Amino acid sequence: MHRLKTRPQFQAAMAGGTIARTAHFALHRLDLNAASSGSETASPSGPGALPSSEAAPQALFALPGTWLGAMVPKRWARRAVTRNTIKRQIYAVAAEQALQLPAHAHVVRLRSTFDRKQFISPTSDVLKKAVRAELLQLFARAQKNTRDALPGRDGAATGHSV
């Protein structure tokens, strides 16, 4: 698994869309195969965006395989030790889930704060377990959403209700 390192990589992966959410996290995914085939350009637009020729996924994600980035904004985790703890949990859970993750670019983004009254210590085992449990839930939802979005997966045709 490769790590996202540059701002254009993060922007391109987040432009791919959100595929799963939990109370505290969102998972964004960019399909590198669809983007590199030329059918859809997933380059970000707006201030600070690269020209489309430089933001092509082929150039940003030169190595084949799964890419992962973690965004833990200071807005939602004020202490650096908390941000680093959450990032470590994101990468650890993703490494465990590596075989289930498709060869896409993924960004796990913290989207709300963990209550400091409930999680007093920024490196407590309680916080780590809570983050890990929610990340496992996030990846499970992403896999379910991916399976449901596959062509030919219709609830009526397969006999399953959604």
Secondary structure, DSSP 8 states (H G I E B T S, - for coil): -EE--SHHHHHHHHHT-EEEE-SSEEEEEE-HHHHHTTS------STT---TTTS-HHHH--S-S-EEEEE--TTT--SHHHHHHHHHHHHHHHHHTTTTS-SSEEEEEE-S---TTT--STT-HHHHHHHHHHHHHHHHHHHHHHHHHSTT--HHHHT---
